[in-house]
Amino acid sequence: MSSWRLVLASASPARLATLKGAGLDPEVIVSGVDEDPVRADTVAELVAELARLKATAVAERISPDDRPTIVLGCDSMLELAGRGYGKPGDPGQAVERWRLMRGRQGVLHTGHQVMIMDGDRVRQRNRTASTTVRFAGLTDAEIEAYVGTGEPLQVAGAFTVDGLGGPFVTGIDGDHHNVVGISLPVLRELLAELGVAWPELW
């Protein structure tokens, strides 16, 4: 067992699966942060702030542990023509979103907040990872069918690259994991800056 306790401040199954696939064993505590009032000048800054708020909310709630604790908060949005898009609110919004996205490219931003709690000491880092995503020119029928699966309603940007939406993503420039919802290379870098070597988490 790792000498570290890792807490993921996110309900995202994709983030959890990505971390588990990389050999980590996080526990999940959902932050419950109300995202609607949060504002920022750019989409990249907005997801960074939301990640910070989520990690901080969970860090304030967790009970002490014999092991030092890492709290990880994340938030993702797709930027398209300068506007940020999270999860669509309903199927109609998802259809509209895909009509905007098809045949174009956007940037998937994920904010990462890492907090290390060791006794009374808290160390933290924050960074946004950004990956360009190119979308296929879907037909209206393909959009309706994809939205009908329900998957686009569950994810930021209304698409997945590792699920049913995979065939509709023609390419990415940047970290693939970031599109899933968490950049493993960025997480490794943040932990290293805080004195934690990645293999210590295995």
Backbone bond lengths (Angstrom), bond angles and torsions (degrees), N, CA, C in turn:
res aa  C-N    CA-C-N  psi(-1)  N-CA   C-N-CA  omega(-1)  CA-C   N-CA-C  phi
1 M - - - 1.460 - - 1.521 109.88 -
2 S 1.336 115.71 142.93 1.464 120.87 179.70 1.524 110.20 -63.66
3 S 1.318 115.60 150.33 1.468 120.27 175.54 1.521 111.12 -78.71
4 W 1.345 116.92 -1.55 1.456 122.55 179.93 1.520 110.97 -111.44
5 R 1.315 115.54 144.23 1.460 121.40 168.43 1.526 107.02 -96.53
6 L 1.321 117.05 127.25 1.456 121.79 -179.20 1.517 109.37 -114.40
7 V 1.335 116.19 123.93 1.462 122.20 -179.76 1.525 108.71 -116.58
8 L 1.319 116.75 123.37 1.456 122.43 177.22 1.523 108.65 -96.93
9 A 1.326 116.17 117.11 1.467 121.73 -178.32 1.526 109.88 -89.37
10 S 1.328 115.81 58.31 1.463 120.73 -175.47 1.519 109.12 -157.27
11 A 1.337 115.14 143.87 1.465 120.10 176.87 1.518 111.98 -92.08
12 S 1.330 117.82 3.83 1.459 121.82 -174.01 1.533 111.92 -69.53
13 P 1.330 118.14 116.99 1.470 119.88 175.48 1.529 111.95 -62.84
14 A 1.334 117.02 -32.25 1.462 120.35 -178.44 1.527 110.81 -68.02
15 R 1.328 117.71 -40.79 1.469 120.09 177.81 1.523 110.32 -64.61
16 L 1.321 115.92 -43.31 1.463 119.78 179.65 1.524 110.45 -62.07
17 A 1.329 116.66 -44.81 1.459 120.24 -179.70 1.525 111.46 -64.31
18 T 1.336 117.16 -36.95 1.466 120.77 179.12 1.518 110.54 -64.49
19 L 1.317 117.06 -44.59 1.465 120.98 179.36 1.527 111.08 -65.40
20 K 1.320 116.27 -42.79 1.471 119.47 178.83 1.526 110.83 -64.44
21 G 1.330 116.43 -39.28 1.450 120.25 178.50 1.521 112.90 -63.97
22 A 1.339 115.76 -24.28 1.463 121.14 178.92 1.528 112.10 -91.36
23 G 1.338 116.51 8.53 1.460 120.21 175.04 1.510 115.74 92.71
24 L 1.338 117.71 9.11 1.462 121.50 179.59 1.524 109.86 -99.44
25 D 1.320 116.05 160.18 1.465 119.99 -177.61 1.528 109.65 -133.24
26 P 1.334 117.01 72.85 1.464 119.33 -176.89 1.517 112.98 -78.07
27 E 1.323 115.12 152.78 1.460 120.03 165.79 1.522 106.85 -96.21
28 V 1.316 116.67 150.27 1.463 121.43 -175.76 1.518 110.31 -106.93
29 I 1.323 115.66 127.17 1.467 121.78 171.61 1.522 106.74 -131.57
30 V 1.319 117.24 114.72 1.462 121.34 -176.50 1.523 109.60 -77.16
31 S 1.323 115.89 136.71 1.470 120.58 -172.16 1.521 113.46 -73.88
32 G 1.324 117.45 -37.87 1.457 120.44 -175.60 1.517 114.35 74.76
33 V 1.316 117.92 14.68 1.472 122.23 -179.00 1.530 110.03 -67.84
34 D 1.335 116.49 134.56 1.461 122.28 174.22 1.525 107.81 -80.44
35 E 1.324 116.84 111.75 1.455 121.14 -174.20 1.525 113.02 -82.81
36 D 1.313 118.22 -21.58 1.470 121.56 -171.31 1.527 114.75 -58.10
37 P 1.355 119.95 -42.16 1.467 118.29 -176.74 1.528 114.74 -77.74
38 V 1.330 117.68 -9.03 1.462 120.74 -172.74 1.529 110.06 -77.67
39 R 1.328 115.76 131.72 1.461 121.90 -178.15 1.522 109.80 -129.76
40 A 1.338 115.60 155.54 1.461 121.99 175.27 1.516 108.13 -158.45
41 D 1.336 116.21 164.84 1.463 120.44 -176.21 1.520 113.10 -73.06
42 T 1.329 117.33 -29.74 1.461 121.26 -179.66 1.522 109.39 -132.90
43 V 1.332 115.84 162.67 1.463 120.13 177.76 1.524 110.13 -64.01
44 A 1.332 116.72 -40.20 1.470 120.50 179.62 1.526 111.19 -61.40
45 E 1.325 116.78 -39.90 1.468 120.06 178.57 1.521 111.20 -71.69
46 L 1.322 116.64 -33.23 1.468 120.24 -179.35 1.527 111.16 -65.84
47 V 1.338 117.58 -46.53 1.464 118.80 -179.34 1.525 110.98 -67.53
48 A 1.341 116.91 -31.58 1.465 119.59 176.50 1.519 110.94 -64.89
49 E 1.329 116.58 -42.33 1.459 120.47 179.69 1.529 111.37 -68.54
50 L 1.318 117.48 -40.02 1.462 119.94 178.02 1.523 111.17 -64.51
51 A 1.327 116.83 -39.67 1.465 119.99 176.60 1.518 110.86 -61.81
52 R 1.340 115.97 -40.76 1.477 120.31 179.05 1.524 110.71 -63.88
53 L 1.316 116.56 -44.65 1.464 120.41 -179.15 1.524 111.68 -63.42
54 K 1.336 116.60 -40.63 1.469 120.40 -179.13 1.524 111.31 -65.96
55 A 1.335 115.44 -47.15 1.469 118.51 -179.61 1.527 110.78 -63.55
56 T 1.324 116.64 -42.02 1.467 120.70 -179.03 1.522 111.24 -63.56
57 A 1.336 116.96 -42.46 1.465 120.74 179.65 1.522 111.43 -60.64
58 V 1.329 116.41 -41.54 1.464 119.59 -179.83 1.525 110.71 -72.91
59 A 1.321 116.95 -40.02 1.469 120.58 179.86 1.527 111.39 -59.56
60 E 1.309 116.38 -33.18 1.471 120.59 -179.43 1.529 111.85 -74.66
61 R 1.329 117.28 -16.00 1.467 120.75 -175.16 1.516 114.28 -103.06
62 I 1.316 117.37 -21.72 1.467 117.98 -171.50 1.523 111.65 -75.74
63 S 1.307 114.41 150.81 1.462 121.39 179.05 1.526 110.06 -83.71
64 P 1.318 117.46 153.54 1.469 120.14 177.83 1.522 111.33 -60.32
65 D 1.316 115.03 153.17 1.456 121.86 -179.24 1.526 107.57 -134.70
66 D 1.312 116.05 154.71 1.459 119.27 177.39 1.525 111.52 -63.11
67 R 1.330 115.70 -29.27 1.458 119.88 -179.73 1.527 110.44 -94.27
68 P 1.334 117.97 152.11 1.468 119.07 170.90 1.522 108.93 -62.52
69 T 1.333 116.61 147.89 1.455 122.42 -171.50 1.521 111.61 -116.17
70 I 1.315 115.24 135.38 1.460 122.27 172.23 1.523 107.63 -108.29
71 V 1.330 116.52 124.45 1.459 121.34 175.27 1.528 107.55 -108.32
72 L 1.319 116.11 129.01 1.453 121.76 -177.55 1.524 109.94 -119.90
73 G 1.320 115.90 119.67 1.461 121.62 174.91 1.512 110.27 -112.39
74 C 1.328 116.95 141.26 1.463 121.66 -179.99 1.525 109.84 -139.28
75 D 1.326 115.16 153.53 1.461 120.24 171.16 1.515 107.87 -151.45
76 S 1.332 116.75 139.32 1.463 121.43 -177.01 1.521 111.30 -125.64
77 M 1.335 115.17 145.14 1.463 122.47 173.20 1.522 108.94 -147.56
78 L 1.317 114.95 149.67 1.459 121.12 173.81 1.518 108.76 -96.66
79 E 1.329 115.94 125.90 1.470 120.46 175.44 1.522 108.81 -97.31
80 L 1.325 115.16 123.27 1.459 121.78 -179.98 1.523 107.60 -132.21
81 A 1.330 115.71 117.89 1.465 121.51 -178.84 1.529 111.04 53.80
82 G 1.337 115.90 40.83 1.459 120.95 174.46 1.511 115.59 83.57
83 R 1.311 117.72 -0.90 1.471 121.12 -179.30 1.523 110.13 -113.52
84 G 1.340 116.48 142.25 1.456 121.37 -179.14 1.513 112.36 -94.48
85 Y 1.339 115.73 138.61 1.459 121.78 179.99 1.521 109.56 -127.96
86 G 1.325 116.21 125.77 1.451 121.53 173.51 1.523 109.48 -97.14
87 K 1.314 116.64 -139.10 1.466 120.10 177.12 1.532 109.42 -74.64
88 P 1.330 117.77 136.11 1.471 119.07 175.43 1.523 109.99 -67.87
89 G 1.325 115.82 146.92 1.463 119.67 -175.51 1.513 114.34 -78.04
90 D 1.323 116.89 -25.10 1.458 120.49 -178.33 1.529 108.79 -158.64
91 P 1.348 117.64 170.71 1.464 119.80 -178.12 1.526 113.90 -58.07
92 G 1.333 117.12 -36.41 1.460 119.96 179.08 1.517 111.82 -60.80
93 Q 1.329 116.36 -43.22 1.465 120.31 177.70 1.524 110.90 -65.32
94 A 1.333 116.76 -37.40 1.460 119.95 -179.99 1.526 111.11 -65.24
95 V 1.333 116.93 -39.79 1.461 120.55 177.24 1.526 110.49 -63.98
96 E 1.326 117.18 -45.75 1.464 120.91 177.90 1.522 111.09 -60.11
97 R 1.309 115.69 -42.84 1.457 120.55 -179.92 1.523 111.07 -59.19
98 W 1.328 116.30 -47.10 1.462 119.78 -178.37 1.514 112.15 -67.31
99 R 1.308 117.77 -31.00 1.472 119.62 175.67 1.530 110.82 -66.53
100 L 1.327 115.91 -30.33 1.470 120.24 174.42 1.529 111.50 -74.82
101 M 1.323 116.32 -38.58 1.458 121.75 -172.41 1.527 113.70 -78.21
102 R 1.323 117.77 -33.59 1.469 120.27 -170.43 1.528 111.72 -58.96
103 G 1.327 113.93 135.40 1.454 120.35 179.22 1.521 114.71 73.51
104 R 1.328 116.68 7.06 1.463 120.29 -177.46 1.532 109.20 -122.35
105 Q 1.317 114.42 -176.60 1.458 119.01 173.63 1.528 109.62 -129.80
106 G 1.325 115.28 151.76 1.451 122.21 177.14 1.517 109.07 -136.31
107 V 1.320 115.31 178.80 1.462 120.75 178.55 1.516 108.57 -120.99
108 L 1.318 116.02 122.28 1.459 121.59 177.85 1.524 107.75 -91.24
109 H 1.323 115.77 115.04 1.466 122.09 179.20 1.525 109.54 -102.86
110 T 1.321 117.15 133.47 1.461 121.60 172.74 1.527 109.01 -126.60
111 G 1.319 115.26 121.78 1.455 120.74 174.41 1.514 110.03 -85.48
112 H 1.328 116.31 141.13 1.467 122.80 -179.85 1.523 108.99 -126.77
113 Q 1.308 116.68 126.88 1.463 122.17 173.22 1.520 108.10 -121.55
114 V 1.330 116.40 120.83 1.456 122.24 177.51 1.526 108.27 -112.54
115 M 1.320 115.79 126.45 1.465 121.98 176.87 1.524 108.59 -124.05
116 I 1.319 116.62 127.60 1.460 121.48 176.48 1.517 108.32 -109.05
117 M 1.330 115.24 121.67 1.461 122.09 -178.81 1.520 108.74 -112.35
118 D 1.309 114.74 117.30 1.463 120.80 -178.52 1.519 107.67 -136.49
119 G 1.337 115.93 98.19 1.463 119.72 -172.72 1.516 109.43 68.03
120 D 1.336 116.84 -129.47 1.463 121.21 178.86 1.523 112.22 -89.54
121 R 1.309 116.27 -0.35 1.456 120.42 -175.37 1.525 110.71 -94.82
122 V 1.334 116.26 133.74 1.467 121.84 176.56 1.523 108.66 -126.64
123 R 1.326 115.60 125.36 1.467 121.66 174.95 1.518 107.74 -118.56
124 Q 1.322 117.16 144.83 1.453 118.08 -175.84 1.525 112.47 -150.99
125 R 1.322 114.02 156.26 1.456 122.98 176.88 1.523 108.45 -142.84
126 N 1.349 115.89 153.40 1.454 121.69 -178.76 1.520 108.94 -140.32
127 R 1.327 116.58 134.71 1.458 119.90 179.16 1.523 110.19 -156.65
128 T 1.330 115.50 147.44 1.459 121.38 175.67 1.520 109.59 -107.79
129 A 1.315 116.32 133.82 1.463 122.63 172.77 1.520 108.19 -105.51
130 S 1.328 116.68 140.22 1.467 121.36 -176.32 1.523 110.42 -130.26
131 T 1.324 116.26 130.70 1.458 122.38 -177.44 1.525 109.43 -130.61
132 T 1.313 116.96 128.64 1.463 121.55 177.30 1.527 109.90 -78.88
133 V 1.325 115.42 133.47 1.464 121.79 -177.98 1.524 108.81 -123.97
134 R 1.335 116.69 130.49 1.462 121.81 177.64 1.530 109.56 -106.94
135 F 1.325 115.16 132.62 1.462 120.65 -174.55 1.524 111.24 -107.91
136 A 1.324 115.58 144.55 1.465 121.87 177.21 1.533 110.16 -69.86
137 G 1.328 115.32 161.38 1.463 120.29 177.65 1.514 111.01 -85.89
138 L 1.316 116.75 76.52 1.468 121.97 -175.70 1.526 111.93 -63.43
139 T 1.325 115.96 147.30 1.461 120.86 170.67 1.528 108.93 -78.77
140 D 1.323 116.21 163.99 1.465 119.79 176.17 1.528 110.49 -59.05
141 A 1.337 116.52 -38.05 1.469 119.97 -179.03 1.528 110.59 -65.18
142 E 1.334 117.06 -39.96 1.462 120.05 178.34 1.529 111.05 -65.08
143 I 1.322 116.07 -40.21 1.473 119.80 178.82 1.526 110.12 -62.86
144 E 1.323 116.39 -47.36 1.468 120.37 -179.41 1.525 110.53 -60.88
145 A 1.325 116.41 -42.32 1.464 119.69 -179.22 1.520 111.24 -66.11
146 Y 1.333 116.66 -42.01 1.471 119.80 -178.96 1.528 110.63 -66.71
147 V 1.307 116.79 -46.13 1.468 119.41 178.29 1.525 110.18 -62.08
148 G 1.336 116.61 -33.64 1.458 120.58 179.57 1.521 114.03 -64.21
149 T 1.334 116.83 -20.45 1.473 119.43 176.88 1.523 111.94 -73.30
150 G 1.323 116.87 -19.08 1.467 120.89 -178.27 1.514 114.05 88.50
151 E 1.325 117.65 -15.75 1.470 119.55 -176.25 1.530 113.33 -59.74
152 P 1.343 119.66 -43.89 1.463 118.77 -177.00 1.528 114.24 -61.51
153 L 1.330 116.88 -21.53 1.470 119.91 -179.43 1.517 112.57 -75.48
154 Q 1.332 117.06 -14.67 1.462 120.97 -172.56 1.523 113.51 -99.12
155 V 1.358 117.23 -4.97 1.467 119.32 -169.43 1.523 111.86 -134.21
156 A 1.330 114.94 149.14 1.461 121.23 177.11 1.515 109.83 -61.54
157 G 1.330 116.18 135.73 1.452 119.87 179.93 1.511 113.92 82.26
158 A 1.322 118.57 -6.71 1.472 124.04 177.90 1.522 113.06 67.45
159 F 1.334 117.23 27.67 1.462 118.95 177.45 1.519 109.58 -152.63
160 T 1.327 115.19 159.68 1.453 122.24 169.92 1.524 108.14 -123.21
161 V 1.315 115.91 155.73 1.463 120.19 172.45 1.531 109.82 -105.13
162 D 1.323 116.39 -13.90 1.465 121.62 -175.99 1.524 112.28 -115.75
163 G 1.328 116.13 16.71 1.457 119.78 -178.91 1.513 110.59 -137.00
164 L 1.329 117.15 -141.98 1.462 121.62 -178.21 1.522 112.40 -64.09
165 G 1.340 116.70 -24.09 1.461 120.43 -179.36 1.511 114.32 -80.90
166 G 1.327 117.73 -6.98 1.457 121.07 -176.52 1.522 115.11 -52.28
167 P 1.342 119.23 -43.43 1.465 120.38 -179.32 1.532 113.93 -65.62
168 F 1.332 117.04 -14.76 1.461 120.64 -176.67 1.529 112.55 -97.13
169 V 1.322 116.40 1.91 1.466 121.66 176.38 1.527 107.02 -107.84
170 T 1.331 116.58 112.87 1.470 119.89 -173.60 1.519 112.67 -87.67
171 G 1.317 118.24 -14.78 1.464 119.68 177.87 1.510 111.46 178.76
172 I 1.334 115.01 159.94 1.466 120.63 175.31 1.520 108.64 -137.48
173 D 1.313 115.74 149.92 1.460 122.50 173.17 1.525 106.96 -119.66
174 G 1.329 116.17 105.94 1.453 120.55 -177.65 1.516 110.67 130.04
175 D 1.316 115.50 -160.11 1.455 122.05 -174.44 1.528 111.50 -77.92
176 H 1.318 116.14 120.71 1.466 121.94 177.92 1.527 111.54 -59.65
177 H 1.335 116.78 -43.00 1.466 119.61 -177.71 1.530 111.75 -61.56
178 N 1.333 116.04 -31.12 1.457 119.57 179.96 1.523 111.36 -61.63
179 V 1.336 116.21 -34.83 1.459 120.46 179.16 1.527 110.17 -68.53
180 V 1.326 116.69 -31.22 1.464 121.15 177.05 1.533 110.48 -71.04
181 G 1.337 117.03 -26.02 1.460 119.08 175.45 1.509 115.74 136.65
182 I 1.350 117.58 -6.29 1.461 119.76 177.83 1.530 108.71 -155.79
183 S 1.318 116.59 129.62 1.457 120.74 179.56 1.526 109.32 -89.33
184 L 1.322 116.28 109.84 1.465 119.48 179.02 1.530 111.86 -63.61
185 P 1.343 120.18 -41.14 1.463 119.15 177.01 1.533 113.00 -61.46
186 V 1.335 117.61 -40.89 1.463 120.14 177.99 1.522 110.55 -65.86
187 L 1.334 116.56 -41.62 1.464 119.59 178.15 1.524 110.81 -61.02
188 R 1.317 116.66 -43.42 1.472 120.18 177.44 1.525 111.17 -59.68
189 E 1.339 116.92 -43.11 1.470 120.86 -179.91 1.529 111.48 -63.77
190 L 1.324 116.63 -43.88 1.465 120.09 -179.71 1.525 111.02 -62.84
191 L 1.318 115.84 -43.38 1.466 119.78 178.79 1.525 110.96 -63.96
192 A 1.334 116.58 -40.47 1.465 119.93 179.20 1.521 110.97 -62.14
193 E 1.335 116.73 -39.41 1.461 120.64 177.94 1.528 111.60 -63.33
194 L 1.325 115.59 -25.94 1.465 120.82 179.60 1.528 112.08 -96.72
195 G 1.341 116.21 8.29 1.446 120.17 173.86 1.519 115.86 88.02
196 V 1.338 116.58 15.96 1.469 120.71 -179.47 1.524 109.01 -112.66
197 A 1.317 116.81 120.68 1.457 121.85 176.75 1.519 109.56 -82.73
198 W 1.320 116.96 136.23 1.469 121.71 -176.66 1.532 113.45 -50.17
199 P 1.342 120.10 -46.71 1.469 118.69 -178.17 1.523 114.99 -60.57
200 E 1.352 117.29 -17.69 1.459 119.62 177.36 1.533 111.28 -65.53
201 L 1.318 117.28 -19.79 1.471 120.94 -177.04 1.522 113.23 -89.10
202 W 1.329 117.92 -8.34 1.455 120.64 179.02 1.517 111.27 -72.56
